[in-house]
């Protein structure tokens, strides 16, 4: 049987993968992707709870999350493009002008 | 409305600061002189009102506001007009006004005209605060204020290093005296709980144990380990303050150097007013001094010693202003030893007459200096009587007055001092005073003859011949004032000698008149004491002090003493005329025979060099050593050390600022985790 717990564990794993990606990966775009993975993990959690509790609220929240994710990706990509234009790189460990 | 008297010059200062540059020279002159004229008028009005009081009640006290209140102690900004402060106030405002008017002429070509009057008015404010104060603390405010203005005005031409050095010297030496003043004041506060004159003097006889009765007794008391009575210590400390302000031994060394300042400053501050503040303070505190006869003895001895010593230096000086400076020191000595023998009234009388003729002498000297195009060396003067008639006649009047020839002012006051010294049995002091009088008459008439009589020893044609003589004279003398430059710092240049403008000569004439008639308030042989004596009596004999009853002399003795004074003065005058006019070879011959002594006198007993070697040098070296260790190593070390420590911390902290987004994200996540754990736990 596929119970709620399975969904939740899957979400947790996905979230962790996403977080790890944000910390570990060098490429800015990959980091952005990892953030997307985290967001999707959260979406999955909401939908799973929605189904388990028999309410549509979970899915409605997912709408909001997806909208925000889309907007955020747009802005994030714009920033990355600008940073690339400035520093000629997309690797996060080379962008350290604020180093103290 | 006593507060108006010091407030007027203060208001002039404020106006000068705010709109002075828009007023121009005429406006500034009117503002400054007008303020003093009004102050004089106000003083006159107040004194007339005072005279209307019954003799026993002749004081006006006006409290402006309460300055400080600490527990039982309080000090007010309050003014006191009684016969003593009345005399001082009239002198300060009257003579001050004349000098202000004179300065408009003397400083007419000076670029810092406005600044001069600013300082001069500020001085008047401080001096009036000093004489009108009704307590020691406010008096001290004025005391310090006049010291500050003295420094500012001596160093008025601040581009001249000699002037700034002189200003510093004046201020620092004064400060040493002030140290004594403050300590003495502290004793008074501790023992009487007040600084108010009335309260201190009224309670002093009760609160203080009797002071040492003589200097010998004081030493005995010290030697036997009993220490000294408090009142003796307090009065000696106050007197130390007076020696600083009024240029007595050992703190007189600043006054001759103060001649670097403009001549009106020398007249006002270093002759007529500021230097008399010490005498005023001692006279005001006569109750305290009378409780400690040993202190009075010290005052008398130092006064007499200073009077004589300064007179001996005066006969060997060649700069006209320096002769007058030492003369001032000497005459102040007279005032002090008058107080020292108990004749406080006579001391104040001499303050008054001295203000008239000394101010006149200085202003006249200024007129001569301007007329001679900034020449100050008397050896290069001569024959000015015909060229500067008004200056000549007024200076002659002043010279006769200071020499002590009746009926001119100086005779009555000086004679009274000598008479009181004799009558009180202080024969040593009396002899010193007589010798001083002889020397005074001599060096003053030497000044007169060298400056005004004889053939001119200068060239009226032009600069070149004067410069040649200048160079020759410089090689021939080791004198202090060998250069033909003066307070303006200009080198003397020849040119026709003309009388000074009316703005300068009119005050000279007024002061001359005062020098003639000013002594008449002290006309002796009046029943119950002379006019000034009777005027000052409520102050001198009111209050708790033992009354000063100097032994009465018989008429015969009094006439005899008077005749002796006049004879001594006449002798001095005759000697001066003989040595400098009739037989000049006498002077040069004597100088050659007593070459060593003359050198010592000309170099003022090498006191400055002694002070430099004994005090200034070691202190300076000590200061430098302290600076190198404490300031540079310790203090700078601590301050820099704090910097280094902070830098160290920052070096550690900045390791967090990697500039990598990833690091920041990690810390963010760790922080969230920590918070989460914290909240889940609780």
Interface residues (C-beta under 8 A of the other chain):
Chain A: X19 X22 X23 X24 X92 X93 X95 X96 X97 X98 X99 X100
Chain B: X654 X656 X657 X658 X659 X660 X661 X662 X665 X666 X669
